[in-house]
Amino acid sequence: MSIWRYDDNLMGAESKLGLRSSSCPFCETALRLLGEKTVNLVTDVHGQEVPVVAAVRVCQLCGWWSVRTDYAAMEKGAAHGPYLFSETRYAHGTLRNLTDKDIGSSLDLLRRLIVAKQRALNEVDPFQIEDLVGDVFSRLGYSVNPTSRSRDGGIDLYLMEKDREEDLIGVQVKRYKKRIVVAQVRSFLGALLLRGSTKGFFVGTSGFTSVATREAETARQRHLAVIELKDAQWLLDKLRLTQRPAYTDIDDPDTPFARLLEDSSNIPIESRSRD
């Protein structure tokens, strides 16, 4: 499943924005021209075959895509001979209204949803955020071991760096709408010390109070533990860093726009004109 709907190619103001823009109308990332190809031939009044050319643009960050086809041909007019006829067709992906049930266990889907729609951090299940954070650390080169969710003792994940398997790094993940306070940092520090860990990551999607930040610094200065506080921006940056490319080949049959390139008549008409 994707975060994008492919059966609903919206027209009107939204499509015209995407048609003319060099950046993704959804997340504002620069669009990449995946390629252009001839998808059809039309015959003009002189019997000449004119190519219908499709241009595919994709957002490598959130996966938004658009397909535009254009052609111009000579067509016989009603009374005054040949006229130049042009036609543009346009289609694009539109965001689904996803629920936790839709997302299921697909971390790649969750990743794309949050990168494209940042407020989704506060909409999905907290346990899914834990899984996503674990996936991020795994892609960054750590060995990740989740703890029991019913009895985690204040630590959600354990990390190990390559060649340093004796040093466990604890991770606490909190998907809160309010900032993390000092008592929560102290509780995490206690959990680390009880398990003999001297390093930890506290991922709080809503950020941390100034007192909580100072408490983490105090723990470091007293050589109790190094606690790195990570907020939503850190998570989003790492999601972008570890994001896999959306689409790389205009001829890939598994892309959602493949059927549109096979038969451009499936693409809604954006504009027609006669000169």
C-alpha positions as CSV (number, residue, x, y, z in Angstrom):
1,M,0.0,0.0,0.0
2,S,1.1,3.6,-0.6
3,I,0.3,6.8,1.1
4,W,-0.9,8.0,-2.3
5,R,-4.2,7.3,-4.1
6,Y,-3.9,6.4,-7.7
7,D,-7.5,6.1,-8.6
8,D,-8.3,9.7,-8.0
9,N,-6.5,12.1,-10.3
10,L,-7.8,15.5,-9.2
11,M,-8.3,18.3,-11.7
12,G,-8.9,22.0,-11.2
13,A,-6.7,24.4,-9.1
14,E,-4.7,21.7,-7.3
15,S,-3.7,19.9,-10.5
16,K,-2.8,23.2,-12.2
17,L,-0.5,24.0,-9.4
18,G,1.3,20.7,-9.8
19,L,1.3,21.1,-13.6
20,R,3.2,24.4,-13.5
21,S,5.4,23.9,-10.4
22,S,9.0,22.9,-10.3
23,S,8.6,21.7,-6.7
24,C,6.3,19.2,-5.0
25,P,3.0,20.9,-4.2
26,F,2.7,18.7,-1.1
27,C,6.1,18.9,0.7
28,E,7.8,21.6,-1.4
29,T,10.8,19.5,-2.3
30,A,12.2,20.1,-5.8
31,L,10.7,17.7,-8.3
32,R,12.8,15.4,-10.4
33,L,12.1,14.9,-14.0
34,L,12.2,11.1,-14.2
35,G,12.0,11.2,-18.0
36,E,10.0,11.8,-21.2
37,K,8.8,9.2,-23.6
38,T,6.5,8.8,-26.6
39,V,3.4,7.0,-25.3
40,N,1.1,7.2,-28.4
41,L,0.8,8.4,-32.0
42,V,-2.0,10.5,-33.4
43,T,-2.6,11.2,-37.1
44,D,-3.1,14.7,-38.4
45,V,-5.1,15.9,-41.4
46,H,-2.1,15.4,-43.7
47,G,-1.7,11.8,-42.6
48,Q,1.4,12.5,-40.6
49,E,1.8,10.6,-37.3
50,V,2.5,13.0,-34.4
51,P,3.9,11.7,-31.1
52,V,2.2,12.1,-27.8
53,V,4.9,12.8,-25.3
54,A,4.6,12.1,-21.6
55,A,6.7,13.8,-19.0
56,V,6.9,12.1,-15.5
57,R,8.0,14.1,-12.5
58,V,8.5,12.6,-9.0
59,C,9.3,13.8,-5.5
60,Q,12.1,11.7,-4.1
61,L,11.1,12.7,-0.6
62,C,7.4,12.0,-0.2
63,G,6.7,10.0,-3.3
64,W,4.2,12.5,-5.0
65,W,4.3,12.1,-8.8
66,S,2.7,13.7,-11.9
67,V,2.3,12.7,-15.5
68,R,1.7,15.2,-18.3
69,T,1.2,14.4,-21.9
70,D,1.2,16.9,-24.8
71,Y,0.8,16.8,-28.5
72,A,0.1,19.2,-31.4
73,A,-1.3,18.1,-34.7
74,M,-3.0,19.6,-37.8
75,E,-6.7,19.0,-37.8
76,K,-9.3,19.8,-40.5
77,G,-11.5,22.8,-39.6
78,A,-15.2,23.2,-40.3
79,A,-14.8,25.8,-43.0
80,H,-11.3,27.2,-43.2
81,G,-9.0,24.2,-43.8
82,P,-6.4,22.8,-41.4
83,Y,-6.1,24.1,-37.8
84,L,-3.4,23.4,-35.3
85,F,-4.9,21.2,-32.5
86,S,-3.1,20.8,-29.2
87,E,-4.0,18.7,-26.1
88,T,-2.6,18.4,-22.6
89,R,-3.5,15.6,-20.2
90,Y,-2.5,15.5,-16.6
91,A,-2.7,13.2,-13.6
92,H,-1.0,12.9,-10.2
93,G,-1.1,11.0,-7.0
94,T,-3.2,12.3,-4.1
95,L,-2.8,11.6,-0.4
96,R,-4.9,9.0,1.2
97,N,-6.7,9.6,4.5
98,L,-4.9,6.9,6.3
99,T,-5.8,5.3,9.7
100,D,-3.6,3.2,12.0
101,K,-5.4,0.1,10.5
102,D,-4.3,1.1,7.0
103,I,-0.7,1.6,8.0
104,G,-0.5,-1.8,9.7
105,S,3.1,-2.9,10.1
106,S,4.6,-1.3,7.0
107,L,7.4,0.9,8.2
108,D,8.2,2.1,4.7
109,L,4.6,3.4,4.5
110,L,4.8,5.0,7.9
111,R,8.1,6.6,7.0
112,R,6.7,8.2,3.8
113,L,3.5,9.3,5.6
114,I,5.4,11.1,8.3
115,V,7.9,12.7,6.0
116,A,5.1,14.0,3.8
117,K,2.6,14.8,6.5
118,Q,4.5,15.8,9.6
119,R,1.5,16.1,11.9
120,A,1.1,12.3,11.4
121,L,3.6,12.0,14.3
122,N,0.7,12.8,16.6
123,E,-1.8,10.6,14.7
124,V,-0.3,7.2,14.6
125,D,0.1,4.6,17.4
126,P,3.0,5.3,19.8
127,F,4.2,1.8,19.4
128,Q,4.5,2.4,15.7
129,I,6.7,5.4,16.4
130,E,8.9,3.2,18.5
131,D,9.2,0.7,15.6
132,L,10.0,3.6,13.3
133,V,12.7,5.0,15.6
134,G,14.2,1.5,15.8
135,D,14.2,1.3,12.0
136,V,16.0,4.6,11.7
137,F,18.8,3.5,14.1
138,S,19.1,0.2,12.2
139,R,19.6,2.1,9.0
140,L,22.2,4.2,10.7
141,G,24.2,1.1,11.4
142,Y,23.1,0.1,14.9
143,S,22.1,-3.4,16.0
144,V,18.6,-2.8,17.5
145,N,16.8,-5.0,20.1
146,P,13.3,-3.9,21.2
147,T,12.3,-4.6,24.8
148,S,9.0,-6.0,26.0
149,R,6.3,-3.4,25.6
150,S,4.5,-4.5,28.7
151,R,7.6,-4.5,30.9
152,D,10.1,-2.2,29.3
153,G,11.3,-0.7,32.6
154,G,11.7,2.7,31.0
155,I,13.7,1.6,28.0
156,D,12.1,0.9,24.7
157,L,15.1,-0.2,22.6
158,Y,18.6,-1.3,23.1
159,L,21.2,-0.4,20.6
160,M,24.7,-1.8,20.0
161,E,27.3,-0.3,17.8
162,K,29.4,-2.6,15.5
163,D,32.5,-3.9,17.3
164,R,31.2,-2.6,20.6
165,E,28.6,-5.2,21.5
166,E,29.5,-4.9,25.2
167,D,28.2,-1.3,25.4
168,L,24.4,-1.2,25.5
169,I,22.7,2.1,24.5
170,G,19.2,2.6,25.8
171,V,16.5,4.4,23.9
172,Q,13.3,5.9,25.3
173,V,10.6,7.1,22.8
174,K,7.8,9.4,23.8
175,R,5.2,10.5,21.3
176,Y,3.7,13.4,23.4
177,K,1.9,16.6,22.4
178,K,3.6,18.4,25.4
179,R,7.3,18.8,25.9
180,I,9.2,16.2,27.9
181,V,9.8,17.4,31.5
182,V,12.7,16.9,33.9
183,A,11.1,14.1,35.8
184,Q,10.9,12.0,32.7
185,V,14.6,12.6,31.9
186,R,15.5,11.6,35.5
187,S,13.4,8.4,35.2
188,F,15.2,7.5,32.0
189,L,18.6,8.2,33.7
190,G,17.6,5.8,36.5
191,A,16.6,3.1,34.0
192,L,20.0,3.4,32.3
193,L,22.0,3.2,35.5
194,L,20.0,0.2,36.8
195,R,21.0,-1.7,33.6
196,G,24.6,-0.5,33.5
197,S,24.2,1.7,30.4
198,T,26.2,4.9,30.3
199,K,24.7,6.2,27.1
200,G,21.1,6.7,25.9
201,F,18.9,8.5,23.4
202,F,15.6,10.1,24.6
203,V,13.4,10.7,21.5
204,G,10.6,13.1,22.4
205,T,8.6,14.2,19.4
206,S,7.3,17.3,21.2
207,G,10.7,18.5,22.4
208,F,12.1,19.1,25.9
209,T,11.8,21.8,28.5
210,S,14.9,23.8,29.4
211,V,15.0,22.2,32.8
212,A,14.9,18.7,31.2
213,T,17.7,19.7,28.9
214,R,19.9,21.0,31.8
215,E,19.3,17.7,33.7
216,A,20.7,15.7,30.8
217,E,23.7,18.0,30.7
218,T,24.2,17.6,34.5
219,A,24.2,13.8,34.1
220,R,26.9,14.1,31.5
221,Q,29.0,16.4,33.5
222,R,28.9,14.1,36.5
223,H,29.9,11.2,34.3
224,L,26.6,9.3,35.1
225,A,25.5,8.8,31.6
226,V,25.5,10.6,28.2
227,I,21.8,11.2,27.3
228,E,21.2,12.7,23.9
229,L,17.8,14.4,23.6
230,K,16.3,14.1,20.1
231,D,13.1,15.9,19.0
232,A,10.7,15.6,16.1
233,Q,13.0,17.6,13.8
234,W,15.9,15.2,14.4
235,L,13.6,12.3,13.6
236,L,12.3,13.9,10.4
237,D,15.9,14.7,9.4
238,K,16.9,11.1,9.9
239,L,13.8,9.8,8.1
240,R,14.8,12.0,5.1
241,L,18.4,10.8,5.3
242,T,17.4,7.1,5.3
243,Q,14.5,7.5,2.9
244,R,14.7,5.2,-0.1
245,P,14.2,6.8,-3.5
246,A,10.5,6.9,-4.6
247,Y,10.9,6.0,-8.3
248,T,14.0,5.8,-10.4
249,D,12.9,4.4,-13.8
250,I,10.2,5.8,-16.1
251,D,9.7,2.3,-17.6
252,D,9.3,0.5,-14.2
253,P,6.1,-1.5,-14.6
254,D,5.5,-1.5,-10.8
255,T,5.1,2.3,-10.6
256,P,1.6,3.7,-10.1
257,F,1.8,5.7,-13.3
258,A,2.8,2.7,-15.5
259,R,-0.8,2.1,-16.6
260,L,-1.2,5.8,-17.6
261,L,1.9,5.6,-19.8
262,E,0.5,2.4,-21.4
263,D,-2.7,4.1,-22.3
264,S,-2.7,7.9,-22.1
265,S,-6.5,7.9,-22.7
266,N,-6.8,7.1,-18.9
267,I,-5.3,10.5,-18.1
268,P,-7.9,13.3,-17.6
269,I,-7.8,16.1,-20.1
270,E,-6.3,19.3,-18.7
271,S,-6.7,21.6,-21.8
272,R,-7.4,21.6,-25.5
273,S,-7.0,24.4,-28.0
274,R,-7.2,25.2,-31.7
275,D,-5.2,27.9,-33.4
